[in-house]
Amino acid sequence: MSHAPQIRIPATYMRGGTSKGVFFCLQDLPEPCRQPGPARDQLFLRVIGSPDPYAAHIDGMGGATSSTSKCVILSQSSQPDHDVDYLYGQVAIDKAFVDWSGNCGNLSTAAGAFAIHAGLVDPARIPHNGTCRVRIWQANIRKTIIARVPVTDGQVQETGDFELDGVTFPAAEIVLEFVDPADADEGAMFPTGNLVDDLEVPGIGVLKATMITAGIPTVFVNAEDIGYTGTELREAINGDAAALEKFERIRIAGALRMGLIQTPEEAATRQHTPKIAFVANPRDYVAASGKRIAADDIDLLVRALSMGKLHHAMMGTCAVAIGTAAAIPGTLVNLAAGGDERSAVRFGHPSGTLRVGAEARQVDDQWAVARVSMSRSARILMEGWVRVPADTF
């Protein structure tokens, strides 16, 4: 009986924000995997260890959560005035499926740092000491992201004293700017044309909802309308099968109303988007770490689900949607934050708080957002080769 040997592929395991992923340079991938298609998907599934009926990822690099089951491909940019192209794959845990429909805002931070580490940025643009402005082309959603990466002695500075709720240890601060993060089509920031809609959800009824495409398509509902306070932690929801099924019904109804899918069945092949989030007015709560969050320290509460589970902190792309919606008077997010125009918002999430700024304006009765910014951090955890059986693809 013959056995397939293992092959090794250069890879880097990185944390970016509150996520982790396996990073590859495009030219390092096996030839069949350098183009989109089944071979690439099979490689990423095997790298992460999916599908895993045990939901543990024992035989792969994944961490059995949506935040840790991710792969990234970087290459020198094909776009003018950009340094790198960044392609992101969200790997399902229990299914043989890689979702390419959206971006990971957290790993966008690591993409900027990795681009310098991997020699994908022109050395002439990297200061010996200072900040390197890495211009990223996000290939999934065809948008520009600017990562301001600190550099010390010509190398990416990874250690520092910047603290990010949801991450255990401090690190160097990286400022991200999402440029023109809304859909470029006319009126597409709000696909229905409304800041708030009555969303008919089978089995639940009519819910007030703000549906926005900025950073990532997101459906916002009021926490109290679905029986929550907005202070919930993961355990309160992720162990409740009925609650998760309810959120999926809301997500599917929103996806249909936003025109992202044509039939409910299509939602199974678009698990990464849209996100579903619920908002509430500020109140005191205790974060997952035991840290006490005071109502006076935040503008609103937000909880969001990713790949069918409540996120332990906040997805970076969803934070873009939160910041954008908060800046636009009349959305559910803005109303939960107290209403009125605002250029920044600090919201409470299960692991603590996050501040995000947005430049929104109304042009010819349509809302537009020029940029959204937030601070994150990134760090290489391991580098070398990842190994997979040669018959994987």
C-alpha positions as CSV (number, residue, x, y, z in Angstrom):
1,M,0.0,0.0,0.0
2,S,1.4,3.4,-1.0
3,H,1.2,6.5,1.2
4,A,1.3,10.1,0.0
5,P,4.2,12.0,1.5
6,Q,3.7,15.4,3.1
7,I,4.7,18.5,1.2
8,R,5.8,21.7,2.9
9,I,4.8,25.2,1.9
10,P,6.4,28.4,3.3
11,A,3.9,30.1,5.6
12,T,3.7,32.5,8.5
13,Y,1.2,32.2,11.4
14,M,0.2,35.7,12.6
15,R,-2.1,37.4,14.9
16,G,-3.8,40.5,13.6
17,G,-6.1,42.4,15.9
18,T,-8.3,39.8,17.7
19,S,-7.9,37.2,14.9
20,K,-5.2,34.7,13.8
21,G,-4.5,33.3,10.4
22,V,-2.0,31.4,8.2
23,F,-0.3,33.8,5.7
24,F,1.1,32.8,2.4
25,C,2.9,34.6,-0.4
26,L,1.2,33.8,-3.7
27,Q,4.4,32.7,-5.4
28,D,5.1,30.2,-2.6
29,L,1.8,28.3,-3.1
30,P,1.9,25.0,-5.1
31,E,1.3,25.7,-8.8
32,P,-2.3,24.4,-8.8
33,C,-3.2,26.7,-5.9
34,R,-2.0,29.9,-7.4
35,Q,-5.3,30.4,-9.1
36,P,-8.8,30.5,-7.4
37,G,-10.5,27.2,-7.5
38,P,-11.0,23.8,-5.9
39,A,-7.3,23.1,-5.4
40,R,-6.7,26.3,-3.4
41,D,-9.8,25.6,-1.3
42,Q,-8.7,22.1,-0.6
43,L,-5.3,23.3,0.5
44,F,-6.7,25.9,2.9
45,L,-9.2,23.4,4.3
46,R,-6.4,20.9,5.0
47,V,-4.1,23.6,6.5
48,I,-6.8,24.7,8.9
49,G,-8.0,21.2,9.6
50,S,-11.5,21.4,8.2
51,P,-14.1,20.0,8.0
52,D,-13.8,18.8,11.5
53,P,-16.8,17.0,13.0
54,Y,-15.2,17.3,16.5
55,A,-15.0,21.1,16.1
56,A,-11.5,21.1,17.6
57,H,-9.1,21.5,14.7
58,I,-6.7,19.0,16.3
59,D,-5.2,18.1,12.9
60,G,-4.7,21.6,11.5
61,M,-3.6,25.2,12.2
62,G,-7.1,26.4,13.0
63,G,-8.4,27.3,16.4
64,A,-12.0,26.0,16.0
65,T,-13.5,29.5,16.0
66,S,-14.3,31.9,13.3
67,S,-11.6,34.2,14.6
68,T,-8.8,31.6,14.2
69,S,-9.9,29.7,11.0
70,K,-8.5,32.0,8.4
71,C,-6.0,32.0,5.5
72,V,-4.4,34.9,3.7
73,I,-2.6,35.3,0.4
74,L,-0.4,38.3,-0.3
75,S,1.4,39.3,-3.5
76,Q,2.9,42.5,-5.0
77,S,0.0,44.6,-6.1
78,S,-1.5,44.6,-9.6
79,Q,-3.1,47.9,-8.8
80,P,-1.5,51.4,-9.4
81,D,-0.4,53.2,-6.2
82,H,-0.7,50.1,-4.1
83,D,2.0,48.0,-2.5
84,V,0.3,44.6,-2.0
85,D,-2.8,42.6,-3.0
86,Y,-4.4,41.0,0.0
87,L,-6.8,38.0,-0.5
88,Y,-8.7,36.5,2.5
89,G,-10.3,33.2,2.9
90,Q,-12.7,32.4,5.8
91,V,-12.5,28.6,6.4
92,A,-15.6,26.9,7.7
93,I,-15.0,24.6,10.8
94,D,-17.5,21.8,10.2
95,K,-18.0,22.1,6.4
96,A,-15.7,21.7,3.4
97,F,-16.2,25.4,2.5
98,V,-14.0,28.5,2.1
99,D,-15.9,31.8,1.9
100,W,-14.3,34.4,-0.3
101,S,-17.2,36.9,-0.1
102,G,-15.7,39.4,2.4
103,N,-12.7,40.8,4.2
104,C,-11.2,40.3,7.6
105,G,-10.5,43.7,9.1
106,N,-8.4,42.3,12.0
107,L,-6.1,40.5,9.6
108,S,-5.9,43.6,7.4
109,T,-3.6,44.8,10.2
110,A,-1.4,41.8,9.9
111,A,-1.4,42.1,6.1
112,G,0.3,45.4,6.4
113,A,3.0,44.1,8.7
114,F,3.5,40.9,6.7
115,A,3.9,42.8,3.5
116,I,7.0,44.5,5.0
117,H,8.3,41.2,6.6
118,A,7.9,39.4,3.3
119,G,9.7,42.0,1.2
120,L,6.6,43.0,-0.8
121,V,7.0,46.7,-0.1
122,D,9.6,48.7,-1.9
123,P,12.6,49.2,0.5
124,A,12.8,52.8,-0.6
125,R,9.4,53.4,1.1
126,I,10.4,51.9,4.4
127,P,11.9,54.4,6.9
128,H,14.8,53.2,9.1
129,N,12.8,54.6,12.0
130,G,9.2,55.9,11.8
131,T,6.0,54.7,10.2
132,C,5.6,52.9,6.9
133,R,2.3,53.7,5.1
134,V,1.5,50.3,3.5
135,R,-1.1,50.6,0.7
136,I,-3.2,47.5,0.6
137,W,-5.5,46.4,-2.2
138,Q,-8.2,44.2,-0.6
139,A,-8.9,41.9,-3.5
140,N,-12.1,40.3,-2.1
141,I,-14.0,43.5,-1.9
142,R,-11.8,45.6,-4.2
143,K,-11.2,48.4,-1.7
144,T,-8.1,50.3,-0.5
145,I,-6.8,49.9,3.1
146,I,-3.9,51.9,4.5
147,A,-1.9,50.4,7.3
148,R,0.4,52.7,9.2
149,V,3.0,50.2,10.5
150,P,5.7,51.3,13.0
151,V,9.3,50.6,12.0
152,T,12.4,50.5,14.2
153,D,15.9,49.9,12.8
154,G,14.4,49.1,9.4
155,Q,12.2,46.3,10.7
156,V,8.5,46.1,11.7
157,Q,8.2,46.9,15.3
158,E,5.9,44.3,16.9
159,T,6.3,44.9,20.6
160,G,5.0,48.0,22.4
161,D,2.5,49.2,25.0
162,F,-0.6,49.5,23.0
163,E,-3.4,47.5,24.6
164,L,-6.3,46.0,22.6
165,D,-9.3,44.5,24.4
166,G,-9.6,40.9,23.4
167,V,-5.8,40.5,23.1
168,T,-3.9,39.3,26.2
169,F,-0.6,41.1,25.8
170,P,0.3,44.6,24.6
171,A,2.0,45.2,21.3
172,A,2.9,48.0,18.9
173,E,0.0,50.1,17.6
174,I,-0.9,49.9,13.9
175,V,-3.5,52.5,12.6
176,L,-5.8,51.2,9.9
177,E,-7.7,53.4,7.5
178,F,-10.4,51.9,5.4
179,V,-10.7,54.2,2.3
180,D,-14.2,54.6,0.8
181,P,-15.3,51.4,2.5
182,A,-18.9,51.5,1.3
183,D,-20.1,49.9,-1.9
184,A,-19.3,52.2,-4.9
185,D,-22.7,51.6,-6.5
186,E,-25.2,54.4,-6.2
187,G,-27.2,54.1,-3.0
188,A,-25.5,50.8,-2.1
189,M,-24.3,51.8,1.3
190,F,-27.9,51.2,2.3
191,P,-29.0,48.6,-0.3
192,T,-32.7,49.1,0.5
193,G,-32.5,52.9,0.3
194,N,-33.5,53.3,3.9
195,L,-31.7,54.0,7.1
196,V,-34.1,51.8,9.0
197,D,-36.3,49.1,7.6
198,D,-39.1,46.8,8.8
199,L,-37.5,43.4,8.2
200,E,-39.9,40.5,8.1
201,V,-38.2,37.4,9.6
202,P,-40.0,34.1,9.3
203,G,-40.9,32.7,12.7
204,I,-40.0,35.9,14.5
205,G,-42.0,38.7,13.0
206,V,-41.1,42.2,12.0
207,L,-37.9,43.7,13.3
208,K,-36.5,47.2,12.9
209,A,-33.2,46.8,11.1
210,T,-30.4,49.0,9.7
211,M,-28.8,47.2,6.7
212,I,-25.5,48.7,5.6
213,T,-22.7,47.8,3.3
214,A,-19.6,49.5,4.7
215,G,-16.5,47.4,5.6
216,I,-18.7,44.3,5.3
217,P,-22.5,43.9,4.7
218,T,-24.1,44.0,8.2
219,V,-27.6,43.8,9.6
220,F,-28.2,45.7,12.8
221,V,-31.2,45.1,15.0
222,N,-32.1,46.4,18.5
223,A,-31.1,44.1,21.3
224,E,-34.3,44.6,23.2
225,D,-36.4,43.6,20.2
226,I,-34.9,40.1,20.3
227,G,-34.8,39.7,24.0
228,Y,-31.3,40.8,24.9
229,T,-29.6,43.7,26.8
230,G,-26.5,44.1,24.7
231,T,-24.3,43.0,27.6
232,E,-24.2,39.3,26.7
233,L,-21.0,37.3,26.5
234,R,-20.4,34.3,24.2
235,E,-21.6,31.7,26.7
236,A,-25.0,33.3,26.9
237,I,-25.6,32.7,23.1
238,N,-23.2,30.2,21.6
239,G,-24.5,27.4,23.9
240,D,-28.1,28.1,23.0
241,A,-29.0,26.3,19.7
242,A,-32.4,28.0,19.5
243,A,-30.8,31.5,19.8
244,L,-28.2,30.7,17.1
245,E,-31.0,29.4,14.8
246,K,-32.9,32.7,15.4
247,F,-29.9,34.8,14.5
248,E,-29.4,32.8,11.3
249,R,-33.0,33.4,10.3
250,I,-32.5,37.2,10.8
251,R,-29.2,37.0,8.8
252,I,-30.9,35.1,5.9
253,A,-33.8,37.6,5.9
254,G,-31.4,40.5,5.8
255,A,-29.3,38.9,3.1
256,L,-32.4,38.5,0.9
257,R,-33.5,42.1,1.6
258,M,-30.0,43.4,0.8
259,G,-29.9,41.5,-2.5
260,L,-26.9,39.4,-1.4
261,I,-28.7,36.1,-2.1
262,Q,-31.7,35.3,-4.2
263,T,-33.0,32.3,-2.2
264,P,-32.7,31.3,1.5
265,E,-30.8,28.2,0.4
266,E,-27.9,30.3,-1.0
267,A,-27.1,31.5,2.6
268,A,-25.3,28.2,3.2
269,T,-22.7,29.2,0.6
270,R,-22.3,32.7,2.0
271,Q,-21.7,32.2,5.7
272,H,-19.2,35.0,6.1
273,T,-21.6,37.7,5.0
274,P,-23.7,39.5,5.9
275,K,-22.9,39.9,9.6
276,I,-25.7,40.1,12.1
277,A,-25.3,42.5,15.1
278,F,-27.5,43.8,17.9
279,V,-27.1,47.2,19.6
280,A,-28.3,48.8,22.8
281,N,-27.8,52.0,24.9
282,P,-24.9,52.0,27.3
283,R,-25.0,50.2,30.6
284,D,-22.5,48.8,33.0
285,Y,-21.3,45.2,32.4
286,V,-18.4,42.9,33.1
287,A,-16.3,41.9,30.1
288,A,-15.1,38.3,29.4
289,S,-11.7,39.1,31.1
290,G,-13.5,40.3,34.3
291,K,-12.8,43.9,33.4
292,R,-15.7,46.2,34.5
293,I,-17.0,48.4,31.7
294,A,-18.8,51.5,32.9
295,A,-21.7,52.9,30.9
296,D,-20.1,56.4,31.1
297,D,-17.1,55.1,29.2
298,I,-18.9,54.0,26.1
299,D,-21.4,55.4,23.6
300,L,-23.3,52.2,23.0
301,L,-23.2,48.4,23.2
302,V,-22.7,46.1,20.2
303,R,-22.6,42.3,19.9
304,A,-22.0,40.7,16.6
305,L,-22.0,37.1,15.2
306,S,-19.5,35.7,12.8
307,M,-19.9,32.3,11.0
308,G,-22.9,31.6,13.2
309,K,-21.4,32.3,16.6
310,L,-21.2,35.4,18.8
311,H,-17.7,36.9,18.3
312,H,-15.5,37.1,21.4
313,A,-14.6,40.8,20.7
314,M,-15.5,42.6,17.4
315,M,-14.6,41.9,13.8
316,G,-12.7,44.7,12.3
317,T,-14.9,45.0,9.2
318,C,-18.0,45.0,11.4
319,A,-16.4,47.8,13.4
320,V,-16.2,49.8,10.1
321,A,-19.9,49.2,9.7
322,I,-20.5,50.3,13.3
323,G,-18.4,53.5,12.9
324,T,-20.1,54.4,9.6
325,A,-23.7,53.7,10.8
326,A,-23.0,55.6,14.1
327,A,-21.9,58.7,12.1
328,I,-25.2,58.8,10.2
329,P,-28.2,60.3,12.1
330,G,-31.2,58.0,12.2
331,T,-29.7,54.5,11.9
332,L,-30.3,52.1,14.8
333,V,-26.6,52.3,15.6
334,N,-26.6,56.1,15.8
335,L,-29.8,56.1,17.9
336,A,-28.4,53.6,20.3
337,A,-25.4,56.0,20.7
338,G,-27.7,58.9,21.5
339,G,-28.3,60.3,18.0
340,D,-26.9,63.4,16.4
341,E,-23.9,63.6,14.1
342,R,-20.6,62.2,15.3
343,S,-17.2,61.6,13.9
344,A,-16.2,58.8,16.3
345,V,-17.8,56.3,18.6
346,R,-16.6,54.0,21.4
347,F,-18.6,50.9,21.8
348,G,-18.7,48.0,24.3
349,H,-18.2,44.5,23.0
350,P,-17.8,41.2,24.9
351,S,-14.0,41.7,25.5
352,G,-14.1,45.4,26.3
353,T,-14.3,48.6,24.2
354,L,-13.2,49.8,20.8
355,R,-13.0,53.3,19.4
356,V,-13.6,53.8,15.7
357,G,-13.8,57.1,13.7
358,A,-15.7,57.7,10.5
359,E,-15.9,60.6,8.0
360,A,-19.5,60.4,6.7
361,R,-21.3,63.1,4.6
362,Q,-24.5,63.4,2.6
363,V,-24.1,64.1,-1.1
364,D,-27.2,64.6,-3.3
365,D,-29.4,62.9,-0.7
366,Q,-27.1,59.9,-0.5
367,W,-24.7,59.1,2.3
368,A,-21.1,58.5,1.6
369,V,-18.1,57.7,3.9
370,A,-14.6,58.8,2.9
371,R,-12.7,56.7,5.4
372,V,-13.0,54.8,8.7
373,S,-10.0,54.5,11.1
374,M,-9.2,52.4,14.1
375,S,-6.1,51.1,15.9
376,R,-5.1,47.5,16.1
377,S,-1.9,45.5,16.5
378,A,-0.2,42.5,14.9
379,R,2.5,40.0,15.6
380,I,4.2,37.0,14.0
381,L,3.6,33.9,16.1
382,M,5.5,31.4,14.0
383,E,7.2,31.2,10.6
384,G,8.6,28.4,8.5
385,W,6.6,25.8,6.6
386,V,3.1,24.3,7.0
387,R,2.8,20.7,5.9
388,V,-0.1,18.9,4.2
389,P,-0.4,15.5,2.5
390,A,0.6,15.6,-1.1
391,D,-2.8,14.3,-2.2
392,T,-4.7,17.1,-0.6
393,F,-5.4,18.8,-3.9
